[in-house]
Amino acid sequence: MRPLAHSLAALSAVTAAPLLLGAIALRRELRIGLRQRLGLLRAPGEGRVWVHGSSVGEALAALRLVDSLRAAGRAVFASASTPTGRQMLRSAMPELPSVLAPLDHPWCVSSALSRVEPELLALVETELWPQWIAAAKRRGTPVVVVSGRLSDRSFPRYRRVRRLLRPTLRRIDAVGARTELDAERFVALGVPESRVEVTGDLKLEPPEGVATLAIDLVRALSEVPVIVAGSTHPGEEEPAHQSLVACERAGLPAALVVAPRHLQRADQLERELSARGRRVRRRSRLEGVPLASGEVLLLDTLGELSSVYAAAAVAFVGGSLAPVGGHNLIEPIFSGCPVVFGPHVHNVRVHAELALASGAGRRVEDAAQLGEAVVEALGDADARRKRVLQGQEALVAHRGTAQRTAQLIERVLAGG
């Protein structure tokens, strides 16, 4: 690091230290893996492609790229910004070296890069960390954005600060964008057009097979049709519960599985659902007894939502009735059940369009419409299966995204 840059880094470290210490004291998740966040990583061996995703959804997308890179003979190192993302990486691929990403400070990213010594840094979706990217370029490490996304909400914000952002974007060696619109937006912000191409959305890459359901979950979900409320946020569990009430009023047997986006809310949700008169069972304490109609299973574990979708009759995906922007709407369709979502899907707009166009998805505006959509799905098994098959057929066109992305990385590594 040059003397001036070192001085600026020291000044920023001193200035930011009180804020950082306060944040660490207040937020438990920042205390997890603090050494890794400071860049004090165990060196996994040089010559690896470092793949980074923000949280659980991006980590899952990253794993599809990891498979393709490994098939091409590349060693891979992975990171996530959140503890849940890192836990997902570790549970899905225990043999894959994976850590929490360093803080975006020159000292932290420089330390991390010195220890990992990656051949290339691949950032999933919109992980545009200025110091990390700059530090990689100082070391001569190529940087590629994969499954690159600039959402309807984030693009106007980035455009307002594009003069500040342009140096970072010009350091990027290549962008594999999700769509033509995403590609146009990266160019508009300052990435040279010659470095941008459309490779597809890693989240739309159909998996080779459906995740296997653990035997105790097979037993638990075997007796009655299951409604899954996945990746829910505050205010969304009650509409999910009301969909169960709607089924009961329609004379349809059903059980509800609630999978909160943030597992630290599990205790609170257990209390709230129990207060509604429901028998609530926790996945972490599951006994080998099937759920009865009207019961609720609280999925308080990571890495099992996809397989639970495979056992469901219908799924509601959260972050969509709450104004969050939506989560992975395609995963339920992959796994074999139709999907229902709310109006707030700006983060997964392409997913929503595909689900709606194929008939595998339903958009609802409120709890009442959610209940109607769930009753409709449970009331006609043949129509439900037809909707899922149509959605799965629409996804076939996206097969090959991971391979195209891996090929882009290979071209960058070859200097092309």
Secondary structure as a PSIPRED ss2 file (coil, helix, strand):
# PSIPRED VFORMAT (PSIPRED V4.0)

   1 M C   1.000  0.000  0.000
   2 R C   1.000  0.000  0.000
   3 P H   0.000  1.000  0.000
   4 L H   0.000  1.000  0.000
   5 A H   0.000  1.000  0.000
   6 H H   0.000  1.000  0.000
   7 S H   0.000  1.000  0.000
   8 L H   0.000  1.000  0.000
   9 A H   0.000  1.000  0.000
  10 A H   0.000  1.000  0.000
  11 L H   0.000  1.000  0.000
  12 S H   0.000  1.000  0.000
  13 A H   0.000  1.000  0.000
  14 V H   0.000  1.000  0.000
  15 T H   0.000  1.000  0.000
  16 A H   0.000  1.000  0.000
  17 A H   0.000  1.000  0.000
  18 P H   0.000  1.000  0.000
  19 L H   0.000  1.000  0.000
  20 L H   0.000  1.000  0.000
  21 L H   0.000  1.000  0.000
  22 G H   0.000  1.000  0.000
  23 A H   0.000  1.000  0.000
  24 I H   0.000  1.000  0.000
  25 A H   0.000  1.000  0.000
  26 L H   0.000  1.000  0.000
  27 R C   1.000  0.000  0.000
  28 R H   0.000  1.000  0.000
  29 E H   0.000  1.000  0.000
  30 L H   0.000  1.000  0.000
  31 R H   0.000  1.000  0.000
  32 I C   1.000  0.000  0.000
  33 G C   1.000  0.000  0.000
  34 L H   0.000  1.000  0.000
  35 R H   0.000  1.000  0.000
  36 Q H   0.000  1.000  0.000
  37 R H   0.000  1.000  0.000
  38 L C   1.000  0.000  0.000
  39 G C   1.000  0.000  0.000
  40 L C   1.000  0.000  0.000
  41 L C   1.000  0.000  0.000
  42 R C   1.000  0.000  0.000
  43 A C   1.000  0.000  0.000
  44 P C   1.000  0.000  0.000
  45 G C   1.000  0.000  0.000
  46 E C   1.000  0.000  0.000
  47 G C   1.000  0.000  0.000
  48 R E   0.000  0.000  1.000
  49 V E   0.000  0.000  1.000
  50 W E   0.000  0.000  1.000
  51 V E   0.000  0.000  1.000
  52 H E   0.000  0.000  1.000
  53 G E   0.000  0.000  1.000
  54 S C   1.000  0.000  0.000
  55 S C   1.000  0.000  0.000
  56 V H   0.000  1.000  0.000
  57 G H   0.000  1.000  0.000
  58 E H   0.000  1.000  0.000
  59 A H   0.000  1.000  0.000
  60 L H   0.000  1.000  0.000
  61 A H   0.000  1.000  0.000
  62 A H   0.000  1.000  0.000
  63 L H   0.000  1.000  0.000
  64 R H   0.000  1.000  0.000
  65 L H   0.000  1.000  0.000
  66 V H   0.000  1.000  0.000
  67 D H   0.000  1.000  0.000
  68 S H   0.000  1.000  0.000
  69 L H   0.000  1.000  0.000
  70 R H   0.000  1.000  0.000
  71 A H   0.000  1.000  0.000
  72 A C   1.000  0.000  0.000
  73 G C   1.000  0.000  0.000
  74 R C   1.000  0.000  0.000
  75 A E   0.000  0.000  1.000
  76 V E   0.000  0.000  1.000
  77 F E   0.000  0.000  1.000
  78 A E   0.000  0.000  1.000
  79 S E   0.000  0.000  1.000
  80 A E   0.000  0.000  1.000
  81 S C   1.000  0.000  0.000
  82 T C   1.000  0.000  0.000
  83 P H   0.000  1.000  0.000
  84 T H   0.000  1.000  0.000
  85 G H   0.000  1.000  0.000
  86 R H   0.000  1.000  0.000
  87 Q H   0.000  1.000  0.000
  88 M H   0.000  1.000  0.000
  89 L H   0.000  1.000  0.000
  90 R H   0.000  1.000  0.000
  91 S H   0.000  1.000  0.000
  92 A H   0.000  1.000  0.000
  93 M C   1.000  0.000  0.000
  94 P C   1.000  0.000  0.000
  95 E C   1.000  0.000  0.000
  96 L C   1.000  0.000  0.000
  97 P C   1.000  0.000  0.000
  98 S E   0.000  0.000  1.000
  99 V E   0.000  0.000  1.000
 100 L E   0.000  0.000  1.000
 101 A C   1.000  0.000  0.000
 102 P C   1.000  0.000  0.000
 103 L C   1.000  0.000  0.000
 104 D C   1.000  0.000  0.000
 105 H C   1.000  0.000  0.000
 106 P H   0.000  1.000  0.000
 107 W H   0.000  1.000  0.000
 108 C H   0.000  1.000  0.000
 109 V H   0.000  1.000  0.000
 110 S H   0.000  1.000  0.000
 111 S H   0.000  1.000  0.000
 112 A H   0.000  1.000  0.000
 113 L H   0.000  1.000  0.000
 114 S H   0.000  1.000  0.000
 115 R H   0.000  1.000  0.000
 116 V H   0.000  1.000  0.000
 117 E C   1.000  0.000  0.000
 118 P C   1.000  0.000  0.000
 119 E C   1.000  0.000  0.000
 120 L E   0.000  0.000  1.000
 121 L E   0.000  0.000  1.000
 122 A E   0.000  0.000  1.000
 123 L E   0.000  0.000  1.000
 124 V E   0.000  0.000  1.000
 125 E C   1.000  0.000  0.000
 126 T C   1.000  0.000  0.000
 127 E C   1.000  0.000  0.000
 128 L C   1.000  0.000  0.000
 129 W C   1.000  0.000  0.000
 130 P H   0.000  1.000  0.000
 131 Q H   0.000  1.000  0.000
 132 W H   0.000  1.000  0.000
 133 I H   0.000  1.000  0.000
 134 A H   0.000  1.000  0.000
 135 A H   0.000  1.000  0.000
 136 A H   0.000  1.000  0.000
 137 K H   0.000  1.000  0.000
 138 R H   0.000  1.000  0.000
 139 R C   1.000  0.000  0.000
 140 G C   1.000  0.000  0.000
 141 T C   1.000  0.000  0.000
 142 P C   1.000  0.000  0.000
 143 V E   0.000  0.000  1.000
 144 V E   0.000  0.000  1.000
 145 V E   0.000  0.000  1.000
 146 V E   0.000  0.000  1.000
 147 S E   0.000  0.000  1.000
 148 G E   0.000  0.000  1.000
 149 R C   1.000  0.000  0.000
 150 L C   1.000  0.000  0.000
 151 S C   1.000  0.000  0.000
 152 D C   1.000  0.000  0.000
 153 R C   1.000  0.000  0.000
 154 S H   0.000  1.000  0.000
 155 F H   0.000  1.000  0.000
 156 P H   0.000  1.000  0.000
 157 R H   0.000  1.000  0.000
 158 Y H   0.000  1.000  0.000
 159 R H   0.000  1.000  0.000
 160 R H   0.000  1.000  0.000
 161 V C   1.000  0.000  0.000
 162 R H   0.000  1.000  0.000
 163 R H   0.000  1.000  0.000
 164 L H   0.000  1.000  0.000
 165 L H   0.000  1.000  0.000
 166 R H   0.000  1.000  0.000
 167 P H   0.000  1.000  0.000
 168 T H   0.000  1.000  0.000
 169 L H   0.000  1.000  0.000
 170 R H   0.000  1.000  0.000
 171 R C   1.000  0.000  0.000
 172 I C   1.000  0.000  0.000
 173 D C   1.000  0.000  0.000
 174 A E   0.000  0.000  1.000
 175 V E   0.000  0.000  1.000
 176 G E   0.000  0.000  1.000
 177 A E   0.000  0.000  1.000
 178 R C   1.000  0.000  0.000
 179 T C   1.000  0.000  0.000
 180 E H   0.000  1.000  0.000
 181 L H   0.000  1.000  0.000
 182 D H   0.000  1.000  0.000
 183 A H   0.000  1.000  0.000
 184 E H   0.000  1.000  0.000
 185 R H   0.000  1.000  0.000
 186 F H   0.000  1.000  0.000
 187 V H   0.000  1.000  0.000
 188 A H   0.000  1.000  0.000
 189 L H   0.000  1.000  0.000
 190 G C   1.000  0.000  0.000
 191 V C   1.000  0.000  0.000
 192 P C   1.000  0.000  0.000
 193 E H   0.000  1.000  0.000
 194 S H   0.000  1.000  0.000
 195 R H   0.000  1.000  0.000
 196 V E   0.000  0.000  1.000
 197 E E   0.000  0.000  1.000
 198 V E   0.000  0.000  1.000
 199 T C   1.000  0.000  0.000
 200 G C   1.000  0.000  0.000
 201 D C   1.000  0.000  0.000
 202 L H   0.000  1.000  0.000
 203 K H   0.000  1.000  0.000
 204 L H   0.000  1.000  0.000
 205 E C   1.000  0.000  0.000
 206 P C   1.000  0.000  0.000
 207 P C   1.000  0.000  0.000
 208 E C   1.000  0.000  0.000
 209 G C   1.000  0.000  0.000
 210 V C   1.000  0.000  0.000
 211 A C   1.000  0.000  0.000
 212 T C   1.000  0.000  0.000
 213 L C   1.000  0.000  0.000
 214 A C   1.000  0.000  0.000
 215 I H   0.000  1.000  0.000
 216 D H   0.000  1.000  0.000
 217 L H   0.000  1.000  0.000
 218 V H   0.000  1.000  0.000
 219 R H   0.000  1.000  0.000
 220 A H   0.000  1.000  0.000
 221 L C   1.000  0.000  0.000
 222 S C   1.000  0.000  0.000
 223 E C   1.000  0.000  0.000
 224 V C   1.000  0.000  0.000
 225 P C   1.000  0.000  0.000
 226 V E   0.000  0.000  1.000
 227 I E   0.000  0.000  1.000
 228 V E   0.000  0.000  1.000
 229 A E   0.000  0.000  1.000
 230 G E   0.000  0.000  1.000
 231 S E   0.000  0.000  1.000
 232 T E   0.000  0.000  1.000
 233 H C   1.000  0.000  0.000
 234 P C   1.000  0.000  0.000
 235 G C   1.000  0.000  0.000
 236 E C   1.000  0.000  0.000
 237 E H   0.000  1.000  0.000
 238 E H   0.000  1.000  0.000
 239 P H   0.000  1.000  0.000
 240 A H   0.000  1.000  0.000
 241 H H   0.000  1.000  0.000
 242 Q H   0.000  1.000  0.000
 243 S H   0.000  1.000  0.000
 244 L H   0.000  1.000  0.000
 245 V H   0.000  1.000  0.000
 246 A H   0.000  1.000  0.000
 247 C H   0.000  1.000  0.000
 248 E H   0.000  1.000  0.000
 249 R H   0.000  1.000  0.000
 250 A C   1.000  0.000  0.000
 251 G C   1.000  0.000  0.000
 252 L C   1.000  0.000  0.000
 253 P C   1.000  0.000  0.000
 254 A C   1.000  0.000  0.000
 255 A E   0.000  0.000  1.000
 256 L E   0.000  0.000  1.000
 257 V E   0.000  0.000  1.000
 258 V E   0.000  0.000  1.000
 259 A E   0.000  0.000  1.000
 260 P E   0.000  0.000  1.000
 261 R C   1.000  0.000  0.000
 262 H C   1.000  0.000  0.000
 263 L H   0.000  1.000  0.000
 264 Q H   0.000  1.000  0.000
 265 R H   0.000  1.000  0.000
 266 A H   0.000  1.000  0.000
 267 D H   0.000  1.000  0.000
 268 Q H   0.000  1.000  0.000
 269 L H   0.000  1.000  0.000
 270 E H   0.000  1.000  0.000
 271 R H   0.000  1.000  0.000
 272 E H   0.000  1.000  0.000
 273 L H   0.000  1.000  0.000
 274 S H   0.000  1.000  0.000
 275 A H   0.000  1.000  0.000
 276 R C   1.000  0.000  0.000
 277 G C   1.000  0.000  0.000
 278 R C   1.000  0.000  0.000
 279 R C   1.000  0.000  0.000
 280 V E   0.000  0.000  1.000
 281 R E   0.000  0.000  1.000
 282 R E   0.000  0.000  1.000
 283 R H   0.000  1.000  0.000
 284 S H   0.000  1.000  0.000
 285 R H   0.000  1.000  0.000
 286 L C   1.000  0.000  0.000
 287 E C   1.000  0.000  0.000
 288 G C   1.000  0.000  0.000
 289 V C   1.000  0.000  0.000
 290 P C   1.000  0.000  0.000
 291 L C   1.000  0.000  0.000
 292 A C   1.000  0.000  0.000
 293 S C   1.000  0.000  0.000
 294 G C   1.000  0.000  0.000
 295 E C   1.000  0.000  0.000
 296 V E   0.000  0.000  1.000
 297 L E   0.000  0.000  1.000
 298 L E   0.000  0.000  1.000
 299 L C   1.000  0.000  0.000
 300 D C   1.000  0.000  0.000
 301 T C   1.000  0.000  0.000
 302 L C   1.000  0.000  0.000
 303 G C   1.000  0.000  0.000
 304 E C   1.000  0.000  0.000
 305 L H   0.000  1.000  0.000
 306 S H   0.000  1.000  0.000
 307 S H   0.000  1.000  0.000
 308 V H   0.000  1.000  0.000
 309 Y H   0.000  1.000  0.000
 310 A H   0.000  1.000  0.000
 311 A C   1.000  0.000  0.000
 312 A C   1.000  0.000  0.000
 313 A C   1.000  0.000  0.000
 314 V E   0.000  0.000  1.000
 315 A E   0.000  0.000  1.000
 316 F E   0.000  0.000  1.000
 317 V E   0.000  0.000  1.000
 318 G C   1.000  0.000  0.000
 319 G C   1.000  0.000  0.000
 320 S C   1.000  0.000  0.000
 321 L C   1.000  0.000  0.000
 322 A C   1.000  0.000  0.000
 323 P C   1.000  0.000  0.000
 324 V C   1.000  0.000  0.000
 325 G C   1.000  0.000  0.000
 326 G C   1.000  0.000  0.000
 327 H C   1.000  0.000  0.000
 328 N C   1.000  0.000  0.000
 329 L C   1.000  0.000  0.000
 330 I H   0.000  1.000  0.000
 331 E H   0.000  1.000  0.000
 332 P H   0.000  1.000  0.000
 333 I H   0.000  1.000  0.000
 334 F H   0.000  1.000  0.000
 335 S H   0.000  1.000  0.000
 336 G C   1.000  0.000  0.000
 337 C C   1.000  0.000  0.000
 338 P C   1.000  0.000  0.000
 339 V E   0.000  0.000  1.000
 340 V E   0.000  0.000  1.000
 341 F E   0.000  0.000  1.000
 342 G C   1.000  0.000  0.000
 343 P C   1.000  0.000  0.000
 344 H C   1.000  0.000  0.000
 345 V C   1.000  0.000  0.000
 346 H H   0.000  1.000  0.000
 347 N H   0.000  1.000  0.000
 348 V H   0.000  1.000  0.000
 349 R H   0.000  1.000  0.000
 350 V H   0.000  1.000  0.000
 351 H H   0.000  1.000  0.000
 352 A H   0.000  1.000  0.000
 353 E H   0.000  1.000  0.000
 354 L H   0.000  1.000  0.000
 355 A H   0.000  1.000  0.000
 356 L H   0.000  1.000  0.000
 357 A H   0.000  1.000  0.000
 358 S H   0.000  1.000  0.000
 359 G C   1.000  0.000  0.000
 360 A C   1.000  0.000  0.000
 361 G E   0.000  0.000  1.000
 362 R E   0.000  0.000  1.000
 363 R E   0.000  0.000  1.000
 364 V C   1.000  0.000  0.000
 365 E C   1.000  0.000  0.000
 366 D C   1.000  0.000  0.000
 367 A H   0.000  1.000  0.000
 368 A H   0.000  1.000  0.000
 369 Q H   0.000  1.000  0.000
 370 L H   0.000  1.000  0.000
 371 G H   0.000  1.000  0.000
 372 E H   0.000  1.000  0.000
 373 A H   0.000  1.000  0.000
 374 V H   0.000  1.000  0.000
 375 V H   0.000  1.000  0.000
 376 E H   0.000  1.000  0.000
 377 A H   0.000  1.000  0.000
 378 L H   0.000  1.000  0.000
 379 G H   0.000  1.000  0.000
 380 D C   1.000  0.000  0.000
 381 A H   0.000  1.000  0.000
 382 D H   0.000  1.000  0.000
 383 A H   0.000  1.000  0.000
 384 R H   0.000  1.000  0.000
 385 R H   0.000  1.000  0.000
 386 K H   0.000  1.000  0.000
 387 R H   0.000  1.000  0.000
 388 V H   0.000  1.000  0.000
 389 L H   0.000  1.000  0.000
 390 Q H   0.000  1.000  0.000
 391 G H   0.000  1.000  0.000
 392 Q H   0.000  1.000  0.000
 393 E H   0.000  1.000  0.000
 394 A H   0.000  1.000  0.000
 395 L H   0.000  1.000  0.000
 396 V H   0.000  1.000  0.000
 397 A C   1.000  0.000  0.000
 398 H C   1.000  0.000  0.000
 399 R C   1.000  0.000  0.000
 400 G C   1.000  0.000  0.000
 401 T H   0.000  1.000  0.000
 402 A H   0.000  1.000  0.000
 403 Q H   0.000  1.000  0.000
 404 R H   0.000  1.000  0.000
 405 T H   0.000  1.000  0.000
 406 A H   0.000  1.000  0.000
 407 Q H   0.000  1.000  0.000
 408 L H   0.000  1.000  0.000
 409 I H   0.000  1.000  0.000
 410 E H   0.000  1.000  0.000
 411 R H   0.000  1.000  0.000
 412 V H   0.000  1.000  0.000
 413 L H   0.000  1.000  0.000
 414 A C   1.000  0.000  0.000
 415 G C   1.000  0.000  0.000
 416 G C   1.000  0.000  0.000
